[in-house]
Each structure stands twice: as C-alpha cells, then as structure tokens.
Amino acid sequence: MHLAYFHAPWCGVCHEKSPVVEQIASAVGLPLERWDIEDDGGRAEADRRRIKTVPTLALIHGERVPFRLVGRMITPENVRHLLAQFAPDLRGPSLAE
C-alpha cells in the first residue's frame, strides 16, 4: 500500500499541495510515488488509475484505488478521515489535527 501524487509542472495548486502531501505521507508512514502527468510514464499511470484531474492524491492498494483526493481537498484532515474508513491501522497519531 502506498500514496501516489499526480501533478503537473504548470499547476499552481499542485505546487501548493506538494509539501502537504509530503507531510501526510511522512505522518502516516506510507511510501509516496510522484507522477508528473506531462511525462509519458506519469500519463500512462494516471490513465491506468483513471486519474483525470491534477493534483490528485490516491491511496493505492495493489491494483485498487480505495480513495483519491483532488485539488484543495488534499488536507491532513481529509486523509485522516479516509484512512479511518479504508486503512484504520494507518491513522497514525502524528497526522496533524
């Protein structure tokens, strides 16, 4: 299980959310993959995961994507809420209140 962050170099919100995503991944102890949709590999991975909007933070579990957050919805509070539903053992107390 890991987090995947889909972004684009021209996206202002992507740049704004990048440090938030780093903080979230560190707090919950999950590996973080970064995918630039401008690169062929990033576009292919976004298509494979059915990611249509940037920025998107997705929880990847095997071939499944149990949840994804888009744009300004990428917050520690929202991740905490979704992890409580989809991966309760990862809620980590260090995730910001």
N, C-alpha and C positions, 0 to 999 in steps of 0.2 A: 504494500500500500504506500502511495506517495502523493504529493501535491504536484500539480502541473500548472504553470503560469503561462498563458498565451498572451502575447503582447506584440506591439509594432513600434518601430522607431519613431514614427510620426505622431504617435498617440500621446497627448498630454496627460490624460488620466492614467495611462499605463505607467508613465514616469512617476506620477504622484503615488500610485499604489505599489510600486516596486519595493520600497522599504517596508511597507506594511506587510506585504507578502513574505518578505524575508523574516520579519519579526514573528509572524504567525507560524511559519514552518519551523523556526527555531524553538518556539514556545511549545509546540505540540510534539516535537521530536520526529517529524516526518521529513524524508528527503524531498527536495524541491527540484523539479525539472523546469527549465525556462525554454519556451518555444517562441521564436520570432517568426511571425506568420509571413514575413517578407522573404524568408529563406525557404527553399524547396522542402527541406525536412520538416520545418515548422508548419508549412501549409499542409503537407501530407498528414502530419499528426493531428492537426486541427480538423481536417476533413474526416479522418478516421474516428475521431472522438466526437464528431458533429458539433464542433465549436464554430459558431457563426459570428461572434462579437468579441472585440478586444476592449479592455482587458477582461480575461476570464481566469478565475482560479478554480481548478477542478480537483476533486479527490478521485484518484484512480485506484481501483482495486481489481487487479487482473485486467480483464477486458471491460469491466463495468466502470461507469462513472456515477457513483452514488449521489454526488451533488456537485453543483457548479454555482459560483457566484460571479456576477458580471458587473463591471464598472464600479460605481460608487457603493455598491452593495458589498464590496470586499472590505469587511471590517472584522476585527477580532471578535466582536460580539456576535456577528452572524456566523462566523466559523464555529465559535463555541456552541451555539445553538444547533447547528447542523451536525457537528461531531457528536453531540449528545444523542442525536437520533440515529446516526449511521455508524458511528465508531465510538461508543461510550468509553472504551478503555483508553482513548487518546485525548480526553478532555483536558489534560494537564493543568494543574493549578496555576502555572506561570503565564497562562494566556490572559492578557490584560482584561480587567473588569470593564 
